[in-house]
Amino acid sequence: MTLARDARLLKVDEGQHVLLSARADGTYAQGLPEGEPVRIAGAVEGIDITADGQSTVMWSPEVDGVRTVWLWRFGTPEAIVLSQQSRGAVLHDAAQTFVAFLERDGAGASSVQVARTAACAPGNCVLQTLLQVQDGTPVLERGGTVLSLVKGARRWLIDVPSGAVTDLGELPGFSVLSPGGTRYAWAEDARVRVFDTVTGAQVWEDDIPHDGYRDWKTTHAFMLNETRVDVGAQGVYTNWPIGAPVQHFLHSCQEQGCSETVKAGIYTPYTLQDQFVMYCRPDFCQEIRCSQPSPSFLTADGVYLYSTQNPETLYGPVLGQGFADMVWLKGSKGQLHRLEWQRGDQVWTLKLDAPYPSAPIHFIPGRQQVVFHQPVSREDGTPESHLWTWSRFSRADLGTLEGTPGPGSLVRANPPTLYMDVDTVNADGTSARSIIRVAL
């Protein structure tokens, strides 16, 4: 079913109440299943919608370092402008009870501005300035309902519900805020200290083992959950000669102590398909005749996921929730393309005849299935677009797709539904684009 024409897909909420799309003159919203599209804002770079579709935060691309931020509520004719001078990240909690960002005045002072969305109305949304700092280029972070402003080595904590500000001062080493905002920590020299954000009391501290290295020092730190601090470090093995290259390491520290979990690479936090992971940029291999390792991704617990430079990978992987399942489109010269489904040490393969498949590939929520696109050859040899499902053991043809997949697609549950961009060619040779909905 065609939902919108001359539009590109942006978002559909988890409850499938609203479709947000981009058109030549801005951003549109339409109620599902059969509402009419209404322009609600200008062009956006980012957009977040609540699970029930009742609230949406949007922000424009930066122009001369500033951007516009909007708040839109389901059923209203247009979005509320929160700021036209926002800088850097636009932050909010999951329920979008608040939206926070930085603004800077002509004198160089940066202000943490918060819009409490329940009190916002068109033309009447008063921003609260919860903190202002002079000069520099501060960075605003969020953990749960806690904001943290960082300027150099200095850090402030802001409890958004109360508006209370805590100045932590100049922190030694590398400081970090947990994703849920319940802890903050810093790593200095060979020691990690973790504190409670509400009471300010130290929760635990640990030494980082570094025997066997010289010129050892911490380089960065991060938290991917509320209990563990990952600390990056560098040094040279003691038994290596003078002038030997620096090696990099990662230590995972918890209340029970610190341990070296991985080595020979720089590990940094990353968000992959809305899930926390670690990205590894490996050190150059120093051994004789060894192959240079490829950059890779690991789970938040340091378990290897996949390499970013597999010559057979044509698309993917598509990741299941919790990384229990991964699906790739693979192929090599002289061989037919194939879908590979990996779960732990098990791999299932679906060999695919030409015409070759293309994106999108999505897991179907609540089912052990993926949906994918692959053309079928007609009797005259011309390709005809089809959508398929695959369950590791069998595949099913969902039928003809009018056109070819465009850049955007997503799957929603309850009921399982695919939303996607489709491109077609008119009889006069001109192209057309639309957004469709396919029941799965």
C-alpha positions as CSV (number, residue, x, y, z in Angstrom):
1,M,0.0,0.0,0.0
2,T,1.3,3.4,-1.0
3,L,1.3,5.8,2.0
4,A,3.0,8.9,0.5
5,R,4.2,10.2,-2.8
6,D,7.1,12.4,-3.6
7,A,8.5,11.8,-0.1
8,R,11.2,9.9,1.7
9,L,10.8,7.9,4.9
10,L,12.1,9.4,8.1
11,K,10.4,7.6,11.1
12,V,7.4,5.5,12.1
13,D,6.8,5.1,15.9
14,E,6.8,1.7,17.5
15,G,3.1,1.8,17.9
16,Q,2.6,2.7,14.2
17,H,0.5,5.8,14.9
18,V,2.4,8.3,12.7
19,L,4.6,8.4,9.7
20,L,7.2,11.2,9.4
21,S,8.6,11.9,5.9
22,A,10.8,14.4,4.1
23,R,9.7,16.3,1.1
24,A,11.2,19.1,-1.0
25,D,9.8,21.8,1.2
26,G,10.3,20.3,4.6
27,T,9.1,17.6,7.1
28,Y,5.6,16.1,7.0
29,A,3.6,14.0,9.5
30,Q,0.5,11.8,8.8
31,G,-1.5,9.7,11.1
32,L,-1.7,6.0,10.4
33,P,-3.2,4.0,8.9
34,E,-4.8,6.5,6.4
35,G,-4.2,10.0,7.5
36,E,-3.3,12.9,5.2
37,P,0.3,14.4,5.2
38,V,0.7,17.8,6.9
39,R,3.9,19.9,6.8
40,I,5.1,20.4,10.4
41,A,8.7,21.8,10.1
42,G,11.6,22.6,7.8
43,A,14.2,20.1,6.6
44,V,15.7,18.0,9.4
45,E,19.0,16.3,10.0
46,G,17.9,14.3,13.1
47,I,14.6,13.1,14.4
48,D,13.5,11.1,17.5
49,I,10.0,9.9,18.2
50,T,8.6,8.4,21.4
51,A,7.3,4.8,21.2
52,D,3.7,5.9,21.3
53,G,4.2,8.5,18.6
54,Q,2.8,11.3,20.8
55,S,6.0,13.4,20.8
56,T,8.8,14.1,18.4
57,V,12.1,16.1,18.7
58,M,13.7,17.3,15.5
59,W,16.7,19.3,14.6
60,S,17.9,20.9,11.4
61,P,21.4,20.7,9.8
62,E,23.9,23.2,11.2
63,V,24.3,26.4,9.3
64,D,27.2,28.7,10.5
65,G,27.4,26.5,13.6
66,V,23.8,26.8,14.8
67,R,20.7,24.7,14.2
68,T,16.9,24.9,14.7
69,V,15.3,22.5,17.2
70,W,11.6,21.6,17.1
71,L,9.1,19.8,19.3
72,W,6.0,18.3,17.6
73,R,3.0,16.7,19.3
74,F,0.8,14.2,17.5
75,G,-2.3,15.8,16.1
76,T,-1.1,19.4,16.1
77,P,-0.7,21.3,12.8
78,E,2.9,22.3,13.2
79,A,6.0,21.9,15.4
80,I,7.0,24.2,18.2
81,V,10.3,26.0,17.6
82,L,12.4,25.5,20.7
83,S,15.6,27.3,19.5
84,Q,17.1,28.7,16.4
85,Q,20.5,29.1,18.0
86,S,21.3,25.5,19.2
87,R,24.8,24.3,19.1
88,G,26.1,20.7,19.3
89,A,24.0,17.7,20.4
90,V,20.3,17.9,21.0
91,L,19.5,15.7,24.1
92,H,16.3,14.4,25.7
93,D,15.0,11.6,27.9
94,A,13.1,8.6,26.5
95,A,9.7,10.1,27.3
96,Q,10.8,13.5,25.9
97,T,9.8,15.3,29.1
98,F,12.7,17.6,28.5
99,V,14.9,18.7,25.6
100,A,18.3,20.2,26.3
101,F,21.0,21.9,24.2
102,L,23.7,24.6,24.3
103,E,23.3,28.2,23.1
104,R,26.1,30.8,22.9
105,D,25.7,34.5,23.2
106,G,27.7,37.3,21.5
107,A,30.1,37.5,24.4
108,G,31.2,33.9,24.1
109,A,29.2,32.5,27.1
110,S,27.6,29.1,26.6
111,S,24.3,28.3,28.3
112,V,22.7,25.0,29.0
113,Q,19.1,25.5,27.9
114,V,16.3,23.1,28.9
115,A,12.7,23.1,27.5
116,R,10.3,21.3,29.8
117,T,8.0,20.0,27.1
118,A,4.8,19.7,29.2
119,A,4.7,23.5,29.5
120,C,5.5,24.1,25.8
121,A,2.9,25.6,23.5
122,P,3.2,27.1,20.1
123,G,4.8,30.6,20.5
124,N,5.1,30.0,24.2
125,C,7.9,27.7,25.3
126,V,10.1,29.3,27.9
127,L,13.6,27.9,28.1
128,Q,15.3,27.5,31.4
129,T,19.0,28.4,31.6
130,L,20.3,25.8,34.1
131,L,24.0,26.7,33.8
132,Q,26.2,29.2,32.0
133,V,30.0,29.1,31.5
134,Q,32.3,31.6,30.0
135,D,34.5,31.0,27.0
136,G,35.8,27.7,25.7
137,T,34.0,25.0,23.7
138,P,32.0,23.0,26.3
139,V,30.3,19.7,25.5
140,L,26.9,18.7,26.8
141,E,26.3,15.0,27.6
142,R,23.3,13.1,29.0
143,G,22.9,10.0,31.3
144,G,19.2,9.3,32.1
145,T,17.8,12.5,33.5
146,V,21.2,13.9,34.4
147,L,23.0,16.4,32.1
148,S,26.8,16.8,32.3
149,L,28.7,19.8,30.9
150,V,32.4,19.3,30.3
151,K,34.9,22.1,29.6
152,G,38.4,20.8,29.5
153,A,39.0,18.9,32.7
154,R,36.1,20.6,34.5
155,R,32.7,18.9,34.8
156,W,29.3,19.9,36.1
157,L,26.3,17.7,36.8
158,I,22.8,18.9,36.3
159,D,19.8,17.1,37.7
160,V,17.1,18.0,35.2
161,P,14.0,17.3,37.3
162,S,15.1,19.6,40.1
163,G,17.4,21.9,38.2
164,A,20.2,21.4,40.8
165,V,23.7,22.0,39.5
166,T,26.8,20.3,41.1
167,D,30.2,21.7,40.2
168,L,32.7,18.8,40.3
169,G,35.6,21.1,39.7
170,E,38.8,20.2,37.8
171,L,38.8,16.4,37.7
172,P,42.1,14.5,37.4
173,G,42.5,12.2,34.5
174,F,39.7,11.3,32.1
175,S,36.2,11.7,33.5
176,V,33.0,9.9,32.3
177,L,29.2,9.8,33.0
178,S,27.3,6.4,32.9
179,P,24.5,5.9,30.3
180,G,21.8,5.9,33.0
181,G,23.4,8.9,34.9
182,T,23.6,7.1,38.2
183,R,27.5,7.1,38.3
184,Y,30.4,9.3,37.2
185,A,34.0,8.2,37.3
186,W,37.5,9.2,36.4
187,A,40.7,7.4,35.6
188,E,44.0,8.9,36.6
189,D,47.4,7.3,36.3
190,A,46.7,3.7,37.4
191,R,43.6,4.2,39.4
192,V,39.8,4.4,38.8
193,R,37.3,6.1,41.1
194,V,33.6,5.8,40.8
195,F,31.0,8.1,42.5
196,D,27.3,8.2,43.0
197,T,25.8,11.2,41.1
198,V,23.1,11.8,43.7
199,T,25.1,11.7,46.9
200,G,28.5,12.4,45.5
201,A,29.9,9.6,47.7
202,Q,32.6,7.4,46.3
203,V,31.2,3.9,45.5
204,W,34.5,2.1,44.8
205,E,38.0,2.5,43.6
206,D,40.5,0.1,42.0
207,D,44.1,0.0,40.9
208,I,44.8,-0.8,37.2
209,P,47.4,-3.5,36.9
210,H,50.3,-2.4,34.7
211,D,53.2,-4.6,35.7
212,G,55.3,-5.7,32.7
213,Y,55.0,-2.3,30.9
214,R,57.1,0.8,30.8
215,D,55.9,4.3,29.9
216,W,52.4,3.1,30.8
217,K,49.6,5.7,31.0
218,T,45.8,6.0,30.6
219,T,44.6,7.5,27.4
220,H,40.8,7.6,27.7
221,A,37.8,6.1,29.6
222,F,34.2,5.3,29.0
223,M,31.1,3.6,30.5
224,L,28.7,1.4,28.6
225,N,26.6,0.4,31.6
226,E,26.2,1.5,35.2
227,T,28.7,-0.8,36.9
228,R,31.8,-1.0,34.7
229,V,34.4,1.6,33.6
230,D,36.5,0.7,30.6
231,V,39.9,2.4,30.6
232,G,42.2,2.7,27.6
233,A,45.9,2.8,28.1
234,Q,49.2,2.6,26.3
235,G,52.7,1.4,27.0
236,V,55.6,-0.7,25.9
237,Y,56.3,-4.2,27.1
238,T,59.2,-4.2,29.5
239,N,61.2,-6.8,27.6
240,W,60.9,-5.0,24.3
241,P,63.9,-2.9,23.1
242,I,64.2,0.8,23.4
243,G,62.4,2.5,20.5
244,A,59.8,-0.2,20.2
245,P,56.4,1.0,19.2
246,V,53.7,1.8,21.8
247,Q,51.0,-0.8,22.3
248,H,47.4,-0.1,23.4
249,F,45.3,-2.0,25.9
250,L,41.8,-1.9,27.4
251,H,41.1,-2.6,31.1
252,S,37.6,-3.3,32.4
253,C,37.1,-2.2,36.0
254,Q,34.3,-3.1,38.3
255,E,33.9,-3.1,42.1
256,Q,35.7,-6.5,42.2
257,G,38.7,-5.1,40.5
258,C,40.3,-4.3,37.1
259,S,41.4,-6.8,34.5
260,E,43.1,-6.4,31.1
261,T,40.4,-7.7,28.7
262,V,41.8,-6.9,25.3
263,K,45.0,-5.6,23.9
264,A,46.8,-4.5,20.7
265,G,44.2,-1.9,19.7
266,I,42.5,1.4,20.6
267,Y,38.9,0.7,21.8
268,T,36.3,3.4,21.8
269,P,32.5,3.4,22.5
270,Y,30.2,3.3,19.5
271,T,26.4,2.9,18.9
272,L,25.6,0.3,16.3
273,Q,22.0,-0.1,15.2
274,D,20.9,1.5,18.5
275,Q,23.0,-0.8,20.7
276,F,26.2,0.0,22.6
277,V,29.3,-1.7,21.3
278,M,33.1,-1.0,21.2
279,Y,35.0,-0.2,18.0
280,C,38.6,-1.4,17.8
281,R,41.3,0.2,15.7
282,P,44.1,-2.4,15.9
283,D,47.7,-1.6,16.5
284,F,50.1,-2.3,13.6
285,C,51.3,-5.9,13.7
286,Q,54.9,-6.0,14.8
287,E,55.6,-9.7,14.3
288,I,57.5,-11.1,11.2
289,R,55.2,-12.0,8.3
290,C,52.0,-11.5,10.3
291,S,48.9,-10.1,8.6
292,Q,47.6,-6.7,9.6
293,P,44.3,-7.1,11.6
294,S,41.2,-5.3,10.4
295,P,39.2,-2.8,12.5
296,S,36.4,-4.7,14.3
297,F,33.4,-4.3,16.6
298,L,32.9,-6.0,20.0
299,T,29.9,-6.2,22.3
300,A,29.8,-3.9,25.3
301,D,31.2,-6.9,27.3
302,G,34.3,-7.2,24.9
303,V,33.0,-10.2,22.9
304,Y,34.1,-10.1,19.3
305,L,31.3,-9.4,16.8
306,Y,32.8,-8.9,13.3
307,S,35.5,-7.4,11.3
308,T,34.8,-4.3,9.1
309,Q,36.9,-5.5,6.2
310,N,35.6,-8.9,5.1
311,P,36.1,-9.0,1.3
312,E,33.0,-11.3,0.9
313,T,30.6,-9.0,2.8
314,L,28.4,-7.1,0.3
315,Y,25.9,-5.8,2.9
316,G,25.5,-6.0,6.6
317,P,25.6,-7.4,9.1
318,V,22.1,-6.8,10.2
319,L,22.0,-7.3,13.9
320,G,19.4,-8.9,16.1
321,Q,18.5,-7.6,19.5
322,G,21.3,-8.4,21.9
323,F,23.5,-9.5,19.0
324,A,22.3,-13.1,19.4
325,D,21.7,-13.2,15.6
326,M,23.5,-11.6,12.6
327,V,22.7,-11.7,8.9
328,W,25.0,-10.8,6.0
329,L,24.7,-10.7,2.3
330,K,27.9,-12.2,1.0
331,G,29.5,-13.1,-2.3
332,S,32.7,-13.5,-4.2
333,K,33.9,-13.5,-7.7
334,G,32.5,-16.3,-9.8
335,Q,30.1,-17.4,-7.0
336,L,26.4,-16.8,-6.5
337,H,25.4,-14.4,-3.7
338,R,24.2,-15.9,-0.4
339,L,22.6,-14.9,2.8
340,E,24.4,-16.0,5.9
341,W,22.7,-16.2,9.3
342,Q,25.0,-16.6,12.3
343,R,24.0,-17.5,15.8
344,G,26.9,-18.3,18.1
345,D,29.0,-20.9,16.3
346,Q,26.2,-22.0,14.0
347,V,25.8,-20.6,10.4
348,W,22.9,-21.1,8.0
349,T,23.3,-20.3,4.3
350,L,20.7,-19.4,1.7
351,K,22.2,-19.5,-1.9
352,L,20.6,-16.9,-4.1
353,D,20.2,-17.1,-7.9
354,A,20.7,-14.1,-10.1
355,P,19.3,-11.4,-10.3
356,Y,21.2,-10.6,-7.1
357,P,19.4,-9.3,-4.0
358,S,19.9,-5.9,-2.5
359,A,19.0,-4.0,0.6
360,P,16.8,-3.8,2.6
361,I,17.3,-6.7,4.9
362,H,15.6,-6.6,8.3
363,F,14.8,-9.0,11.2
364,I,11.1,-9.3,11.7
365,P,10.3,-8.6,15.4
366,G,8.9,-11.6,17.3
367,R,9.8,-14.1,14.5
368,Q,12.8,-16.1,13.6
369,Q,12.7,-14.5,10.2
370,V,14.3,-11.8,8.0
371,V,12.7,-10.0,5.1
372,F,14.9,-9.1,2.1
373,H,14.6,-7.8,-1.4
374,Q,15.6,-9.9,-4.5
375,P,14.4,-9.6,-8.1
376,V,12.9,-12.5,-10.0
377,S,13.6,-13.0,-13.7
378,R,10.5,-12.9,-15.9
379,E,10.1,-15.2,-18.9
380,D,11.6,-12.5,-21.2
381,G,14.6,-12.2,-18.8
382,T,13.8,-8.8,-17.4
383,P,14.0,-8.5,-13.6
384,E,10.9,-8.0,-11.4
385,S,11.3,-6.8,-7.8
386,H,10.1,-9.2,-5.1
387,L,10.2,-9.2,-1.3
388,W,11.0,-12.5,0.5
389,T,11.2,-13.9,4.0
390,W,13.7,-16.4,5.2
391,S,13.6,-18.4,8.5
392,R,17.0,-20.1,8.2
393,F,15.3,-23.3,7.0
394,S,12.9,-22.0,4.3
395,R,12.0,-18.9,2.3
396,A,8.7,-17.5,1.1
397,D,7.9,-15.0,-1.8
398,L,5.8,-12.1,-0.6
399,G,5.1,-11.0,-4.1
400,T,5.8,-8.3,-6.6
401,L,7.2,-4.9,-5.4
402,E,6.2,-2.1,-7.7
403,G,9.6,-0.3,-8.2
404,T,13.0,-0.8,-6.6
405,P,13.9,-0.1,-2.9
406,G,15.0,3.5,-2.1
407,P,17.3,4.6,0.7
408,G,15.0,4.3,3.7
409,S,13.3,1.3,5.3
410,L,12.3,0.0,8.7
411,V,10.3,-2.8,10.3
412,R,7.8,-2.4,13.1
413,A,6.0,-5.0,15.3
414,N,2.4,-5.5,16.3
415,P,1.6,-6.1,13.6
416,P,4.8,-6.9,11.8
417,T,5.1,-4.3,9.0
418,L,7.7,-3.1,6.6
419,Y,7.8,0.6,5.7
420,M,10.2,1.5,2.9
421,D,11.0,4.0,0.1
422,V,10.3,2.8,-3.4
423,D,11.6,4.4,-6.7
424,T,9.8,3.9,-10.0
425,V,10.2,5.1,-13.6
426,N,7.3,6.7,-15.3
427,A,6.3,6.0,-18.9
428,D,8.0,9.3,-20.0
429,G,11.2,8.3,-18.4
430,T,11.0,10.5,-15.4
431,S,11.5,9.0,-11.9
432,A,9.0,9.0,-9.0
433,R,9.4,8.1,-5.4
434,S,7.0,7.0,-2.7
435,I,6.7,5.4,0.7
436,I,4.9,2.0,0.9
437,R,3.7,-0.3,3.7
438,V,3.9,-4.1,3.4
439,A,2.2,-6.4,5.9
440,L,4.6,-9.2,7.0
